[in-house]
Amino acid sequence: MSTSEAAAGFTPDWPLPPGVSAWITTRNGGCSEMPYSSNNLALHVGDNQASVEQNRQQLLQQLAGAQTIQWLNQTHSDRVIKADDNALQTPQQQAPQQTPEADACFTREPGLVCSVMTADCLPVLIAAKDGSQVAAVHAGWRGLAAGIVQNTLAQFTADVTVYLGPAIGPQQFEVGPDVRQAFAWASDDCFQPGRGDRLMANIYQLARETLMSAGVNEIYGGEYCTVTDAETFYSYRREGQTGRMASLIWINK
């Protein structure tokens, strides 16, 4: 990632179909103050609301072909929703909006941005290869085990390509035996021995095996670690009280 990209975000290294764009924010380039410095996009972490709204507005202005962003109240569930195209209407036409509880959203509407927020959990971006549909998934280990990725893939009728965004790396993700039990089907490549009964989990590999078992063979990304790259990413495990990045995908035509 170049210094210029690290200012506020970067385009994933991912061969997307024509008419589809993706963007991943970093912790830099916003107006939030410590401990959220500076580009926090989450309203639920204790940051000043005006700062978050300013960061969100600045983000939207950076996304070419985007009209509005679908935000979610994420709960580590398996719930997938269709992004609200009501937000694409004029203010006079719009019905009152509430932020829905879900951990993934999809759309076929140009200009409607699917987004998820993370600070160690795995963001998964999905695009139909024909450019007709996109989705964003919040895949913490609980959601991954519950089937959030499979539930999102079930919304697609075309073949897909997938990008695994910045998440906690396999050298930092210490878990208990309950997590291994939750992924009893997973290969040993997903877990390495840790201290005592602890294990080091590879959430990227867990996602790859989930996707491959669902017939997805175009999988990109998975090279970052949010915990170790403190200059670029927020990390809940590293900092506790901290902000959230966003991973976003949309049809721009």
Secondary structure, 3 states (H helix, E strand, C coil): CCHHHHCCEECCCCCCCCCEEEEEECCCCCCCCCCCCCCCCCCCCCCCHHHHHHHHHHHHHHCCCCCEEECCECCCCCCEEECCHHHHCCCCCCCCCCCCECCEEEECCCCEEEEEEECCCEEEEEEECCCCCEEEEEECHHHHHHCHHHHHHCCCCCCEEEEECCCCCCCCCEECHHHHHHCCCCCHHHEEECCCCCEEECHHHHHHHHHHHCCCCCEEECCCCCCCCCCCCCCHHHHCCCCCEEEEEEECC
